[in-house]
Amino acid sequence: MSEHDSEINLKRLKYIGSLRDESIVAQIEAQLIRQGIHITKEYENEFYHLFVVDLNQLQQARDVYRIYIGGAKPTKVDKNWQYVQSLSMGPATIIILALCVIVFIFGWILKNENLYYLFLFSTSKVDAFADINNGEYWRLLSPAFIHFGYIHIFFNMLWWKELGKLIEVTKGSVFLILLLLFTAISSNILQAIMSPGMFGGLSGVVYGLLGFLWPYSRLNPNFKFKLPTSDIVLMVGWLFLGFFDVFNFKMANWAHGGGLVSGAVLGVIFALIDRSDQKSNTHQS
């Protein structure tokens, strides 16, 4: 390999990225200098190509570059979530996920309004419990399975997949379904009482699963998973902001709160039960 080829290969190794906008390039360079990182620039074909001077600073420079072009800085996955991601989805997790997706396809994408009306808590604008009082008891649960938009269902399914399979592996399929029923019905009822109207989504249940894992993971020392504090802060913070209407979209805040509280109550109860059973088994052995 010639000396020229070696220089080219080294330049490739030091490559950060390319941008057309000179002002963003200047901002990136200023930010890197503040961090003690120096770069070189080459202008070619209407693009600025950026390279680090010190190869050891390449990853740090690329992190800054990603942030300025709108990407997230890569973060290490928490060891607890690594454990969750290693688990396979159980039948209950898959069935509920599939049900939500099917309802979304036929109801939202294919615009079958009758299907959504069938799943709503109430079709009455006057009395939120009119349909239920007429014997349509499935409406206590069914709003959990309807979603209003791609982002809405994406995030709910993402959380359901991870938390659902964790609880299913730990406590079994029947327990997961019973937890879903309890948190969905309690969160839907609270939302209907406090803020009647059209609402739906599995987020009340997701908050219920998070609420369950919060005390359960801390009170049961033998549980492998510990819900990271950052996720608790994110969960509670999102709930708190929702009540102040800081977002440009409506949120079923009471359903979120109801799911969180009902799940947390069960989390405390079952953590104490499981811890007591484990102590009894230890003494017997």
Backbone bond lengths (Angstrom), bond angles and torsions (degrees), N, CA, C in turn:
res aa  C-N    CA-C-N  psi(-1)  N-CA   C-N-CA  omega(-1)  CA-C   N-CA-C  phi
1 M - - - 1.475 - - 1.519 109.10 -
2 S 1.332 117.24 132.01 1.451 121.25 -178.88 1.514 111.16 -75.99
3 E 1.319 115.43 165.51 1.464 120.88 178.54 1.520 110.67 -63.33
4 H 1.331 116.36 -34.60 1.470 120.90 178.48 1.525 111.00 -64.97
5 D 1.338 116.01 -43.64 1.469 119.96 178.73 1.521 110.85 -63.43
6 S 1.300 116.89 -37.86 1.470 121.11 178.90 1.514 110.93 -62.95
7 E 1.325 116.32 -40.95 1.463 120.53 178.93 1.527 110.78 -64.80
8 I 1.318 117.07 -39.49 1.464 121.05 179.48 1.527 110.40 -64.88
9 N 1.329 116.27 -44.62 1.463 120.25 179.31 1.523 111.66 -63.07
10 L 1.318 116.67 -40.09 1.455 120.54 178.66 1.521 110.51 -64.87
11 K 1.329 116.82 -38.79 1.466 120.95 178.01 1.519 110.43 -63.55
12 R 1.330 116.44 -41.06 1.459 120.09 177.70 1.526 111.25 -60.49
13 L 1.319 116.24 -40.26 1.465 120.86 179.52 1.526 111.53 -64.23
14 K 1.330 116.16 -31.01 1.467 121.00 -176.33 1.531 112.71 -90.38
15 Y 1.301 116.99 2.87 1.468 121.75 -174.70 1.536 111.12 -69.35
16 I 1.352 116.47 129.63 1.471 122.36 178.65 1.517 110.38 -97.16
17 G 1.326 116.44 -52.63 1.454 120.59 -177.58 1.509 109.99 169.87
18 S 1.332 116.09 179.26 1.469 121.35 -177.87 1.517 110.20 -131.21
19 L 1.338 116.15 142.58 1.457 121.85 179.96 1.516 109.72 -142.10
20 R 1.330 114.83 148.29 1.457 120.07 176.71 1.531 111.59 -89.85
21 D 1.338 117.14 -32.00 1.460 122.52 -173.99 1.534 110.66 -80.30
22 E 1.333 116.15 113.82 1.461 121.00 -176.84 1.525 111.91 -66.04
23 S 1.352 117.46 -33.31 1.460 120.08 -178.01 1.538 110.94 -67.24
24 I 1.331 117.29 -38.58 1.468 120.13 177.93 1.527 110.21 -69.06
25 V 1.338 116.52 -37.63 1.464 120.51 176.12 1.525 110.14 -58.94
26 A 1.337 115.99 -42.86 1.464 120.54 179.71 1.528 110.99 -64.04
27 Q 1.327 116.81 -40.15 1.462 120.62 178.46 1.530 111.07 -64.65
28 I 1.319 116.11 -42.88 1.464 120.11 179.21 1.522 110.10 -63.11
29 E 1.322 116.03 -45.28 1.464 119.81 -179.06 1.526 111.15 -62.73
30 A 1.344 116.71 -41.51 1.470 119.99 179.20 1.526 111.00 -63.58
31 Q 1.341 116.62 -41.64 1.457 120.89 179.71 1.532 111.10 -65.37
32 L 1.323 116.38 -40.07 1.464 120.37 179.00 1.521 111.43 -66.24
33 I 1.326 116.61 -40.00 1.470 120.17 178.21 1.521 110.52 -62.12
34 R 1.360 115.86 -38.92 1.473 119.31 177.68 1.534 111.00 -61.92
35 Q 1.327 116.24 -26.88 1.455 120.46 179.04 1.530 112.48 -94.55
36 G 1.339 115.42 7.56 1.464 119.81 177.72 1.513 113.88 78.98
37 I 1.330 116.57 23.38 1.465 121.29 -178.27 1.525 109.18 -113.09
38 H 1.316 116.88 124.72 1.464 120.95 179.95 1.524 109.46 -107.31
39 I 1.337 114.91 143.78 1.461 120.64 -177.57 1.519 110.39 -129.63
40 T 1.321 114.54 165.42 1.467 121.08 170.20 1.518 107.73 -118.61
41 K 1.347 115.86 154.68 1.463 121.13 -177.64 1.520 109.83 -127.58
42 E 1.305 114.79 144.89 1.457 120.73 173.73 1.527 107.80 -131.94
43 Y 1.323 116.62 131.94 1.463 121.61 -179.65 1.520 109.06 -103.55
44 E 1.338 114.64 120.74 1.457 119.09 -177.99 1.528 109.22 -153.90
45 N 1.320 116.95 134.17 1.475 122.99 178.47 1.535 112.03 53.43
46 E 1.330 114.99 43.69 1.464 123.70 176.67 1.528 113.12 67.80
47 F 1.328 118.08 15.72 1.459 121.51 177.95 1.525 109.89 -124.34
48 Y 1.338 114.37 146.32 1.454 121.72 171.43 1.535 107.86 -95.23
49 H 1.318 116.80 121.80 1.459 122.46 179.87 1.525 108.23 -103.05
50 L 1.319 116.26 126.49 1.461 121.56 -171.90 1.526 110.83 -108.24
51 F 1.352 115.01 139.71 1.462 121.45 179.90 1.529 109.30 -137.92
52 V 1.304 116.37 145.14 1.462 119.46 174.72 1.527 109.23 -82.39
53 V 1.318 115.12 152.45 1.465 119.80 175.15 1.526 109.23 -81.26
54 D 1.336 115.13 -43.60 1.459 121.67 -179.64 1.524 109.32 -102.62
55 L 1.319 117.44 116.38 1.457 122.05 -176.93 1.529 112.34 -59.69
56 N 1.320 117.77 -28.81 1.467 121.82 -179.76 1.530 112.54 -66.57
57 Q 1.335 116.76 -17.56 1.466 121.07 -178.92 1.535 112.28 -99.86
58 L 1.324 117.02 10.34 1.462 121.01 -174.29 1.532 112.36 -62.33
59 Q 1.336 118.04 -48.08 1.459 120.36 -176.49 1.520 111.48 -63.19
60 Q 1.328 116.84 -41.69 1.464 121.01 178.59 1.526 110.42 -63.12
61 A 1.318 116.57 -40.06 1.470 120.94 179.26 1.524 110.56 -66.35
62 R 1.325 117.00 -40.74 1.466 120.06 179.36 1.526 111.96 -67.25
63 D 1.339 117.73 -32.47 1.467 120.79 175.92 1.528 110.33 -61.29
64 V 1.327 116.06 -45.04 1.470 120.47 178.70 1.522 110.04 -64.15
65 Y 1.313 116.38 -43.01 1.470 121.65 179.37 1.527 110.68 -58.74
66 R 1.323 117.85 -45.50 1.464 121.40 -179.13 1.523 111.32 -61.69
67 I 1.313 116.29 -40.98 1.465 120.36 -179.43 1.526 110.51 -61.92
68 Y 1.323 116.80 -43.26 1.463 120.20 -176.47 1.523 112.84 -73.28
69 I 1.318 118.52 -23.47 1.467 119.47 177.64 1.520 111.51 -93.98
70 G 1.346 115.93 8.62 1.461 119.60 174.21 1.509 114.44 96.36
71 G 1.313 117.94 5.62 1.464 120.31 177.69 1.505 110.85 -94.93
72 A 1.315 116.18 161.43 1.452 120.91 179.92 1.521 110.03 -86.90
73 K 1.298 115.29 145.62 1.461 120.31 174.24 1.513 109.18 -67.89
74 P 1.336 118.58 127.50 1.460 119.72 -178.17 1.522 111.48 -62.74
75 T 1.283 116.98 135.81 1.462 121.82 -179.40 1.518 109.23 -123.52
76 K 1.289 114.70 153.81 1.450 120.36 176.84 1.525 109.39 -73.74
77 V 1.321 115.64 137.35 1.458 120.42 179.04 1.523 108.61 -73.77
78 D 1.332 117.01 129.50 1.453 122.21 178.01 1.526 109.53 -55.29
79 K 1.328 116.94 141.47 1.471 120.47 -177.04 1.523 111.67 -60.86
80 N 1.344 117.27 -29.47 1.453 119.80 177.02 1.529 111.12 -66.07
81 W 1.330 116.75 -41.91 1.453 120.13 178.89 1.526 111.25 -71.93
82 Q 1.332 117.01 -27.67 1.457 119.57 174.48 1.524 109.96 -62.37
83 Y 1.332 115.60 -38.93 1.462 119.93 177.44 1.531 110.59 -64.74
84 V 1.337 116.91 -44.09 1.463 121.14 -179.92 1.523 110.83 -62.77
85 Q 1.328 116.92 -43.80 1.459 121.14 -177.99 1.520 112.35 -65.96
86 S 1.333 116.80 -21.06 1.461 120.04 178.62 1.528 112.11 -79.22
87 L 1.324 117.76 -12.47 1.459 121.82 -177.51 1.520 111.02 -82.69
88 S 1.314 115.72 151.12 1.461 121.36 175.09 1.520 109.83 -94.75
89 M 1.328 116.74 148.07 1.456 120.52 178.46 1.520 110.62 -69.83
90 G 1.339 115.89 137.08 1.441 121.47 176.18 1.522 110.88 -86.92
91 P 1.332 117.96 174.33 1.470 121.16 -176.46 1.521 113.74 -61.68
92 A 1.331 118.02 -39.46 1.466 120.45 -178.88 1.526 110.62 -65.69
93 T 1.325 116.92 -42.65 1.466 121.08 178.49 1.519 110.52 -61.15
94 I 1.329 116.78 -43.74 1.465 121.57 -178.77 1.523 111.21 -66.88
95 I 1.323 117.67 -42.72 1.467 121.52 -177.45 1.522 111.45 -62.96
96 I 1.329 117.23 -46.53 1.465 120.63 -179.49 1.524 110.54 -65.90
97 L 1.327 116.42 -42.09 1.470 120.11 178.33 1.530 109.90 -60.69
98 A 1.327 116.27 -45.67 1.469 120.48 -179.65 1.525 111.25 -64.48
99 L 1.328 117.39 -39.90 1.467 121.52 179.33 1.528 110.73 -60.70
100 C 1.331 116.87 -45.82 1.467 120.42 179.48 1.524 111.24 -62.60
101 V 1.330 116.83 -42.24 1.466 121.05 -179.40 1.524 110.82 -65.88
102 I 1.330 117.19 -42.84 1.468 121.13 179.81 1.521 111.17 -63.12
103 V 1.330 116.43 -46.26 1.465 120.38 178.49 1.522 110.50 -61.83
104 F 1.339 117.06 -38.86 1.466 121.32 179.80 1.536 110.43 -64.96
105 I 1.328 116.46 -42.83 1.459 120.22 -178.99 1.534 110.89 -62.81
106 F 1.331 115.71 -50.73 1.463 119.10 -175.93 1.533 112.29 -76.32
107 G 1.324 117.05 -32.64 1.455 119.57 -177.00 1.507 114.54 -87.90
108 W 1.356 117.85 -46.93 1.464 121.49 -174.72 1.522 112.47 -92.68
109 I 1.322 116.65 -52.64 1.458 119.39 -176.52 1.531 111.27 -68.46
110 L 1.326 116.75 -46.17 1.466 121.03 -179.58 1.532 112.40 -87.51
111 K 1.352 115.86 2.52 1.470 123.02 173.17 1.533 113.17 55.52
112 N 1.336 115.19 47.11 1.456 120.92 175.17 1.530 108.38 -91.12
113 E 1.326 116.40 88.63 1.459 121.16 -175.34 1.531 111.97 -63.89
114 N 1.326 116.92 -31.79 1.464 119.35 -179.61 1.528 112.06 -61.52
115 L 1.336 115.66 -35.34 1.465 119.38 178.47 1.519 110.67 -65.30
116 Y 1.335 116.48 -43.11 1.461 119.35 179.65 1.531 110.81 -67.69
117 Y 1.316 117.60 -38.36 1.462 119.84 176.93 1.528 110.72 -62.38
118 L 1.319 116.31 -32.48 1.462 120.95 178.73 1.526 111.20 -69.39
119 F 1.345 116.84 -28.64 1.461 121.69 -176.74 1.534 113.34 -94.91
120 L 1.327 118.23 -14.49 1.455 120.72 -178.22 1.528 112.01 -63.59
121 F 1.340 116.21 154.16 1.464 120.11 177.20 1.517 110.29 -64.14
122 S 1.320 115.57 -39.14 1.462 119.98 -179.91 1.518 110.51 -151.87
123 T 1.312 116.10 142.14 1.472 120.91 174.64 1.523 110.98 -99.60
124 S 1.322 116.09 0.49 1.458 120.95 -179.14 1.529 110.30 -96.45
125 K 1.323 116.63 136.21 1.457 121.12 177.02 1.530 111.99 -87.10
126 V 1.324 116.23 -7.13 1.466 121.17 -176.97 1.520 111.52 -101.40
127 D 1.326 116.39 -48.05 1.465 121.31 -175.74 1.525 108.92 -123.86
128 A 1.349 116.51 112.99 1.463 121.07 -176.91 1.522 112.45 -64.70
129 F 1.324 117.04 -22.41 1.463 120.53 -176.24 1.536 112.25 -107.73
130 A 1.322 116.85 13.92 1.469 120.86 -176.68 1.516 111.99 -61.00
131 D 1.324 117.95 -48.17 1.458 121.26 -177.78 1.529 111.35 -67.29
132 I 1.318 115.59 -38.74 1.467 119.51 -179.84 1.521 110.18 -67.75
133 N 1.318 116.65 -39.74 1.469 120.29 177.43 1.521 111.97 -65.73
134 N 1.335 116.28 -19.26 1.467 120.90 177.00 1.529 111.97 -90.73
135 G 1.312 116.74 10.16 1.458 121.07 174.62 1.518 115.90 97.58
136 E 1.343 118.41 4.95 1.460 121.00 -179.71 1.529 109.33 -90.00
137 Y 1.333 115.38 68.44 1.462 121.66 -169.92 1.533 113.52 -71.03
138 W 1.340 117.07 -18.51 1.460 118.71 179.18 1.526 111.74 -62.95
139 R 1.341 116.21 -21.14 1.463 119.75 -178.48 1.532 112.36 -68.07
140 L 1.300 118.20 -15.34 1.459 120.53 173.48 1.528 110.98 -63.40
141 L 1.322 116.30 -30.15 1.462 122.56 -175.95 1.527 113.42 -107.64
142 S 1.309 117.68 -39.77 1.464 123.13 -166.80 1.536 116.21 -58.10
143 P 1.354 121.66 -29.00 1.468 118.42 178.96 1.528 113.16 -58.51
144 A 1.321 117.03 -22.22 1.473 119.86 -179.53 1.525 111.96 -64.03
145 F 1.318 117.61 -21.54 1.459 120.62 -172.70 1.529 113.80 -99.92
146 I 1.328 118.28 3.47 1.466 120.31 177.60 1.524 109.91 -109.95
147 H 1.323 115.71 142.39 1.469 120.89 -178.83 1.514 110.29 -133.15
148 F 1.326 115.07 148.85 1.464 121.42 -174.88 1.524 110.18 -114.19
149 G 1.306 117.13 74.24 1.461 120.82 176.75 1.516 112.28 122.79
150 Y 1.331 114.77 159.32 1.460 121.52 -175.44 1.532 112.26 -68.30
151 I 1.322 117.13 -41.85 1.466 119.78 179.76 1.519 110.31 -65.16
152 H 1.336 115.34 -40.28 1.462 121.53 179.80 1.526 110.99 -55.88
153 I 1.319 116.69 -51.97 1.469 119.62 -177.10 1.527 111.38 -74.43
154 F 1.334 117.72 -33.32 1.459 120.09 -177.80 1.524 111.38 -60.62
155 F 1.329 116.49 -51.15 1.457 119.28 -177.27 1.529 112.26 -69.29
156 N 1.322 116.95 -37.01 1.466 118.91 177.55 1.523 111.56 -65.31
157 M 1.323 117.09 -41.16 1.461 119.89 179.59 1.529 111.53 -69.97
158 L 1.317 116.03 -34.27 1.466 120.01 178.19 1.522 110.65 -63.12
159 W 1.341 116.57 -47.02 1.466 121.23 178.65 1.526 110.91 -67.98
160 W 1.334 116.37 -42.12 1.465 119.31 -179.47 1.528 110.75 -61.32
161 K 1.323 116.65 -43.31 1.462 120.66 -178.73 1.526 111.37 -58.45
162 E 1.330 117.10 -46.59 1.454 120.53 -175.98 1.531 112.02 -73.72
163 L 1.340 116.44 -49.67 1.457 119.45 -176.18 1.520 112.03 -75.63
164 G 1.342 116.09 -35.19 1.454 119.63 179.97 1.519 111.98 -63.13
165 K 1.322 116.71 -46.21 1.464 118.70 -178.24 1.527 111.26 -68.18
166 L 1.337 117.64 -32.66 1.465 120.69 177.40 1.521 111.07 -63.02
167 I 1.320 116.48 -48.28 1.463 120.53 -179.43 1.525 110.49 -69.16
168 E 1.332 117.29 -36.45 1.459 119.79 179.73 1.527 111.20 -65.76
169 V 1.329 117.48 -41.71 1.462 121.07 177.35 1.524 110.74 -64.96
170 T 1.339 115.93 -37.16 1.465 120.75 -175.85 1.520 112.88 -78.53
171 K 1.352 116.21 -45.80 1.467 120.44 -171.18 1.526 113.84 -114.93
172 G 1.321 118.12 -10.16 1.455 120.89 178.23 1.518 113.54 102.00
173 S 1.329 115.38 162.68 1.461 122.50 -175.93 1.525 112.26 -66.45
174 V 1.342 116.14 -42.21 1.466 120.23 -178.78 1.527 110.27 -62.87
175 F 1.323 115.92 -42.41 1.468 119.73 179.62 1.524 110.69 -61.56
176 L 1.333 117.03 -43.38 1.463 120.38 -179.54 1.522 110.76 -61.12
177 I 1.332 117.68 -43.32 1.464 120.95 179.56 1.523 110.61 -64.90
178 L 1.327 117.14 -42.22 1.471 120.33 178.52 1.525 111.10 -64.87
179 L 1.331 116.68 -37.96 1.467 120.70 176.89 1.517 110.36 -64.66
180 L 1.320 116.24 -41.66 1.468 120.72 176.65 1.530 110.60 -60.51
181 L 1.334 117.04 -47.02 1.466 120.68 -179.16 1.521 111.06 -60.03
182 F 1.315 116.31 -46.12 1.476 120.51 -176.51 1.526 111.28 -65.74
183 T 1.333 116.83 -48.52 1.473 119.70 -176.83 1.521 111.68 -71.91
184 A 1.343 117.44 -35.17 1.471 120.05 179.71 1.523 110.81 -67.43
185 I 1.318 116.83 -47.87 1.468 120.38 -177.41 1.525 111.23 -66.75
186 S 1.323 116.96 -43.88 1.470 119.61 -179.09 1.528 111.11 -66.35
187 S 1.333 117.19 -40.56 1.472 119.76 -179.99 1.524 111.46 -70.38
188 N 1.325 117.64 -37.71 1.469 120.81 178.55 1.530 111.56 -66.12
189 I 1.328 116.25 -42.25 1.471 120.11 179.49 1.521 110.66 -63.34
190 L 1.341 116.17 -44.58 1.465 119.23 -179.58 1.523 110.86 -63.24
191 Q 1.324 117.65 -41.80 1.463 121.04 178.94 1.523 110.59 -62.77
192 A 1.345 116.94 -41.98 1.471 121.50 -178.98 1.524 111.19 -65.79
193 I 1.319 117.08 -35.17 1.466 120.80 -179.87 1.526 111.26 -73.57
194 M 1.341 115.43 -46.64 1.464 120.03 -172.05 1.531 113.54 -84.55
195 S 1.331 116.78 -31.08 1.458 119.69 -177.50 1.525 110.22 -148.40
196 P 1.337 117.04 75.57 1.473 120.76 -177.46 1.528 111.68 -60.17
197 G 1.295 115.56 153.84 1.459 120.65 179.86 1.512 109.81 140.68
198 M 1.325 116.00 -171.14 1.458 120.54 -178.84 1.522 109.67 -79.46
199 F 1.303 116.81 122.69 1.466 121.15 176.64 1.519 108.38 -148.47
200 G 1.303 115.80 162.45 1.458 120.15 179.64 1.508 110.84 -179.51
201 G 1.312 115.27 172.74 1.454 121.16 178.34 1.518 112.11 120.01
202 L 1.313 115.10 156.23 1.462 121.49 -178.99 1.526 112.04 -85.68
203 S 1.321 117.86 6.82 1.461 120.33 -175.37 1.533 112.80 -65.88
204 G 1.345 117.68 -31.72 1.458 119.55 175.18 1.512 110.98 -61.77
205 V 1.339 116.24 -40.02 1.461 121.53 176.86 1.522 110.85 -69.37
206 V 1.338 117.00 -42.41 1.464 120.74 178.10 1.521 110.21 -58.32
207 Y 1.333 116.64 -44.20 1.467 119.53 175.51 1.523 110.25 -62.89
208 G 1.341 116.33 -33.75 1.456 120.13 177.04 1.521 111.83 -64.53
209 L 1.327 116.87 -42.19 1.465 120.39 178.08 1.529 111.09 -65.92
210 L 1.319 115.52 -42.65 1.464 119.70 176.34 1.526 110.65 -63.08
211 G 1.353 115.09 -43.44 1.459 119.85 178.42 1.519 111.63 -61.47
212 F 1.331 117.17 -38.31 1.461 121.36 178.25 1.533 110.84 -64.75
213 L 1.334 115.99 -46.92 1.462 120.61 -175.27 1.525 112.92 -70.65
214 W 1.321 116.96 -26.90 1.463 120.91 -177.57 1.531 110.62 -57.03
215 P 1.337 120.50 -62.96 1.467 119.10 179.28 1.530 112.54 -75.80
216 Y 1.335 117.25 -32.93 1.464 119.66 -176.30 1.532 111.02 -61.44
217 S 1.329 115.95 -42.50 1.464 120.04 -177.55 1.525 112.36 -71.07
218 R 1.320 117.05 -18.97 1.461 120.45 -179.21 1.523 113.25 -98.68
219 L 1.316 117.05 -29.93 1.461 120.69 -178.13 1.522 112.96 -90.96
220 N 1.337 117.06 -17.51 1.464 120.90 179.29 1.529 108.74 -107.82
221 P 1.340 117.77 99.21 1.468 120.76 -173.67 1.523 114.13 -65.40
222 N 1.335 117.95 -18.70 1.460 121.00 -178.25 1.534 113.07 -89.37
223 F 1.329 116.78 -3.14 1.462 120.53 178.89 1.521 108.62 -76.77
224 K 1.349 117.54 129.24 1.456 121.80 -172.98 1.524 113.28 -69.95
225 F 1.318 116.64 -29.34 1.465 121.08 -172.72 1.522 110.76 -98.84
226 K 1.299 117.18 135.24 1.465 122.53 173.66 1.527 108.04 -119.61
227 L 1.322 116.81 116.94 1.462 120.77 -179.25 1.524 109.13 -61.29
228 P 1.355 118.01 117.06 1.466 120.25 -177.57 1.525 112.43 -58.49
229 T 1.322 116.04 142.97 1.465 121.45 179.94 1.528 110.76 -59.08
230 S 1.329 117.52 -34.96 1.467 120.65 -179.16 1.520 111.25 -61.60
231 D 1.333 117.32 -35.73 1.464 120.66 179.16 1.525 111.44 -72.49
232 I 1.331 116.24 -34.41 1.460 120.50 176.76 1.530 109.73 -65.33
233 V 1.330 115.83 -44.73 1.471 120.74 178.89 1.522 110.29 -62.18
234 L 1.334 116.81 -43.91 1.461 120.96 178.65 1.524 110.73 -61.54
235 M 1.326 116.49 -44.92 1.456 122.15 -177.92 1.523 111.64 -62.84
236 V 1.318 116.36 -50.19 1.461 120.71 -178.46 1.523 110.67 -69.68
237 G 1.331 116.80 -38.12 1.455 120.73 179.18 1.516 112.23 -63.53
238 W 1.319 117.10 -43.50 1.470 122.07 177.64 1.523 110.31 -61.79
239 L 1.331 115.67 -42.74 1.465 120.63 178.33 1.528 110.64 -63.29
240 F 1.311 116.35 -44.33 1.461 121.73 -178.71 1.529 111.03 -62.82
241 L 1.335 116.83 -45.84 1.467 120.98 -179.11 1.525 111.32 -65.17
242 G 1.335 116.19 -33.86 1.452 120.12 -179.26 1.514 113.06 -59.97
243 F 1.324 117.06 -35.63 1.460 121.18 -179.12 1.529 112.11 -69.88
244 F 1.327 117.63 -16.85 1.464 121.07 -178.72 1.527 112.60 -103.00
245 D 1.346 116.15 10.08 1.472 121.20 174.97 1.519 113.22 51.81
246 V 1.340 116.36 44.58 1.464 119.14 179.02 1.527 111.70 -84.75
247 F 1.328 117.25 -9.90 1.455 121.01 179.91 1.534 110.00 -96.56
248 N 1.322 115.34 159.28 1.464 119.58 -179.80 1.524 111.65 -91.48
249 F 1.322 116.77 24.02 1.461 121.84 176.29 1.523 108.28 -143.98
250 K 1.324 115.93 156.54 1.449 121.62 -178.13 1.525 110.90 -81.75
251 M 1.320 114.89 141.99 1.455 120.94 177.89 1.518 109.42 -126.75
252 A 1.345 115.64 144.88 1.464 120.50 176.70 1.525 108.19 -83.09
253 N 1.341 114.73 73.85 1.465 120.31 -171.82 1.522 112.97 -62.61
254 W 1.331 116.67 -39.38 1.462 119.80 -178.87 1.522 110.58 -69.31
255 A 1.318 117.59 -33.05 1.464 120.73 175.33 1.525 110.26 -65.80
256 H 1.326 116.59 -40.63 1.458 120.46 177.28 1.529 110.61 -62.05
257 G 1.330 114.61 -48.30 1.464 119.41 -179.71 1.522 112.09 -63.98
258 G 1.337 115.88 -42.38 1.459 119.98 179.36 1.512 112.13 -63.62
259 G 1.343 116.32 -40.49 1.455 120.22 177.63 1.517 111.98 -65.23
260 L 1.333 116.30 -42.40 1.458 121.07 -179.97 1.528 111.73 -61.26
261 V 1.320 115.99 -48.04 1.472 120.47 -177.23 1.525 111.01 -68.36
262 S 1.347 117.38 -46.26 1.464 119.59 -178.68 1.520 111.09 -63.85
263 G 1.330 116.91 -38.94 1.460 119.85 177.26 1.517 112.30 -66.88
264 A 1.337 116.57 -39.60 1.466 120.60 -179.98 1.529 111.25 -64.94
265 V 1.329 116.49 -39.26 1.473 120.09 178.18 1.527 110.06 -59.60
266 L 1.335 116.07 -46.68 1.467 119.62 178.51 1.525 111.19 -66.43
267 G 1.324 117.13 -35.14 1.461 120.99 178.45 1.516 111.83 -60.44
268 V 1.330 116.52 -43.69 1.472 120.98 178.31 1.530 110.13 -64.94
269 I 1.325 116.59 -47.61 1.469 121.35 -176.91 1.526 111.26 -59.91
270 F 1.328 116.91 -49.57 1.463 119.72 -175.59 1.523 112.44 -76.12
271 A 1.323 118.00 -27.12 1.464 119.43 174.47 1.523 110.18 -65.10
272 L 1.326 116.42 -42.90 1.466 120.54 178.86 1.530 110.68 -67.35
273 I 1.343 117.06 -40.33 1.469 120.57 178.58 1.529 110.65 -63.45
274 D 1.328 116.24 -48.10 1.466 120.13 -177.86 1.521 111.54 -66.57
275 R 1.327 116.61 -37.87 1.465 119.54 179.01 1.526 110.43 -66.21
276 S 1.338 116.11 -39.33 1.463 120.65 177.97 1.526 111.38 -64.97
277 D 1.343 116.17 -41.95 1.466 120.67 179.09 1.525 110.98 -64.39
278 Q 1.314 116.18 -38.87 1.466 120.50 -178.95 1.532 110.50 -67.31
279 K 1.334 116.95 -38.45 1.460 120.66 176.89 1.518 110.88 -65.80
280 S 1.334 116.76 -41.40 1.464 120.86 178.88 1.517 111.38 -62.70
281 N 1.333 116.13 -42.60 1.465 120.18 179.42 1.520 111.34 -65.66
282 T 1.344 116.52 -35.79 1.451 120.80 178.86 1.530 111.05 -65.19
283 H 1.359 115.50 -43.96 1.455 120.43 179.84 1.523 111.31 -65.43
284 Q 1.331 117.46 -37.92 1.460 121.67 -178.27 1.514 112.05 -69.15
285 S 1.344 114.58 -35.30 1.461 118.20 -179.75 1.537 111.50 -77.51
